[in-house]
Amino acid sequence: MAEIALEKVGKTYPDGYTAVHALDLTVADGEFVILVGPSGCGKSTTLNMIAGLEDITSGELRIDGTRVNEVAPRARDIAMVFQSYALYPHMTVRENIGFPLRLAGMDRARAAGKIEETARILDLEGLLDRRPAHLSGGQRQRVAMGRAIVRDPRAFLMDEPLSNLDAKLRVQMRTTISRLQKRLGTTTVYVTHDQTEAMTLGDRMVLMNKGRVQQVGPPDELYRRPHNLFVAGFVGSPAMNFLPAEIQDGALRSVIGRIPLTDRMRNALQRRRGVPRELVLGVRPEAFADPRLGGVHGGAEPCSFTGQVEILESLGAEKLAYLTLDADAAVRSEHLADAFQGRESWSGDQLVARLDPASPVREGDELELVYDPDAIHLFAPDTGVNLTEDA
Amino acid sequence: MTARAGTAARTPSEGRRAERRLGWWLCAPAALVMVLVAGWPVLYSLLLSLQRNDLRFPDRRAWVGLDNYATVLTSPFWWQAFGLTLLVTAVSVVLELVLGMAVAVAMYRTVVGRGLVRTVVLIPYGIVTVAAAYGWKYAWTPGTGWLAGMLPAGEAPLTEHWPAVGIIILAEVWKTTPFMALLLMAGLALVPEDTLKAAAMDGATAWQRFTMVTLPLMKPAILAALLFRTLDAFRVFDNIYVLTNGAQQTSSVSVIAYHNLIGGLNLGVGSTMSVLIFLTVALVAFVFVKGFGTAAPGRDPEGRR
């Protein structure tokens, strides 16, 4: 068990490329923290620096208050699970799991007991004498987990451990990892590019982009109160809708109608200086409702607009209605391009509404949607900052 | 009816059979050349080894069965050469393996000037063996050689048995360590970087990572390299021919065969020796492939298990 503290930790390669800029983060003892972001954001580099597999070029890394920048990986007493599992192909499952114990010089009888116990926890008992080549992907993943937990390390580091599994197994292993971490109470840092995984797993999410932390907090907080356009776009599926908007006579003018500024928005905007007239409006798909089913709940007077349903996806528990907007309604922003890198194709001229499955809407319908204006976020187009949240 | 059903069932494979036939046709020219240049000489020397066939006495040619084999296998010269060949092979291959591994790791891990390092290391392998052997010979010749000059005056190492053997081994090792290193470096690439990182995280020191992860995973490459080099070393000829020409009992089996065949013009006995060398080499290859499970070149090493 350990507390991991990163203080202005940075990584600059000899060619001058900076992968991680002065990162500050403290992972509390027993906490489960997720590093998440698009590929190339520096999350894996950060993890490797904690592991000791990459040198730290600036700042200080402390484990339980002791500086470990110069400590070799093997002396940090941290276990790591790799995306490729990195099992030893020439060893049986038993030898793979027992490898750290063997290196630590633990006596055979005690090591055997530990291996058996680990195998029981991970449901690997029948496979102990097999080699990795004869295991399925899920089994290999569990062996990799076993090798990590067998020696009760001070912390776990996991580098996209579920990315090589198929979708169903991934969901299964997600709960297994979550349960395991709670049971062992070991400090864990987990890297993923998958925002769903990040949302469902950790105590806290650290969302990174281009080597910088964008926001740190519980998943729910990143979802409801994103600090900037990147966070707002990255977290949530389907993603938040982004539309251009303009402040005119105390109201917002946008393709989803004229929205009177609520007290919350007014107060937030007033606290900031130099708010541009042109803004990016962000609204989550679930902020919309079909008025035929009772509308929205919220303090403010609901707004409404009408659009044509181009595609309707019925997912059982919900319906996703994709409405076409004017082509010039698309928001162009590099913050959003980063957030949507490698994800579902995002076209800015569409609006997604998540509706109650009881809604009688059909494809091609002209649909009236109502929404609570307080659910709207306003972002500065250039800096991407969320103007309706306190910085 | 059944016949037609059978034909019908085989029809889908018609395209594949045509493809296979085409494959044979494409191979045929190469196979034919191999039979002519390799197959026939092997067969011919086998036939010669069963004859009394001395070019100095062409009239006394006759089929003598295994007489030549009895002559060679009871000859102390043959066994002396055989023992020396085994010694040179064993010592030089072991040294090459150790040095080659060190060079391979150095080449693999070099970050700066990787191309230059690899090129420099490969230079000995790029020099013609005979030329290099003359280089060593002059270097060890008293009066002219830079290496002999470092010895006390009057020492002529190439004229004494053990120093000469040592120099032969040195020349062999110097010449083929780069080849070994090259093969082993390909083996190093078989070891996934993540696996080594995992071992580091599991608490392995650099030496433990090398012995407990790298070496076992490289085993196929190491065995293949050992096989190639053992076969090659057993046929050692050029270095000995130039350095001592077999004097001071430094003949290898190839050198003694050469002396009987070309020098002595005794085709029968010379061929017998060649056949015996061939059989030994075949035996070594068989032991490597069957005994150690060395993957033959081109075979998937994973497919063995």
Chai-1 contact restraints between the chains, C-beta under 6 A:
chainA,res_idxA,chainB,res_idxB,connection_type,confidence,min_distance_angstrom,max_distance_angstrom,comment,restraint_id
A,L53,B,K197,contact,1.0,0.0,6.0,A-B,restraint_1
A,P73,B,A200,contact,1.0,0.0,6.0,A-B,restraint_2
A,P73,B,M201,contact,1.0,0.0,6.0,A-B,restraint_3
A,R74,B,A200,contact,1.0,0.0,6.0,A-B,restraint_4
A,R74,B,G203,contact,1.0,0.0,6.0,A-B,restraint_5
A,M80,B,M201,contact,1.0,0.0,6.0,A-B,restraint_6
A,F82,B,D194,contact,1.0,0.0,6.0,A-B,restraint_7
A,S84,B,D194,contact,1.0,0.0,6.0,A-B,restraint_8
A,A86,B,D194,contact,1.0,0.0,6.0,A-B,restraint_9
A,A86,B,T195,contact,1.0,0.0,6.0,A-B,restraint_10
A,A86,B,A198,contact,1.0,0.0,6.0,A-B,restraint_11
A,H90,B,P216,contact,1.0,0.0,6.0,A-B,restraint_12
A,F99,B,D202,contact,1.0,0.0,6.0,A-B,restraint_13
A,P100,B,D202,contact,1.0,0.0,6.0,A-B,restraint_14
A,P100,B,G203,contact,1.0,0.0,6.0,A-B,restraint_15
A,L103,B,D202,contact,1.0,0.0,6.0,A-B,restraint_16
A,L103,B,G203,contact,1.0,0.0,6.0,A-B,restraint_17
A,L103,B,A204,contact,1.0,0.0,6.0,A-B,restraint_18
A,A104,B,G203,contact,1.0,0.0,6.0,A-B,restraint_19
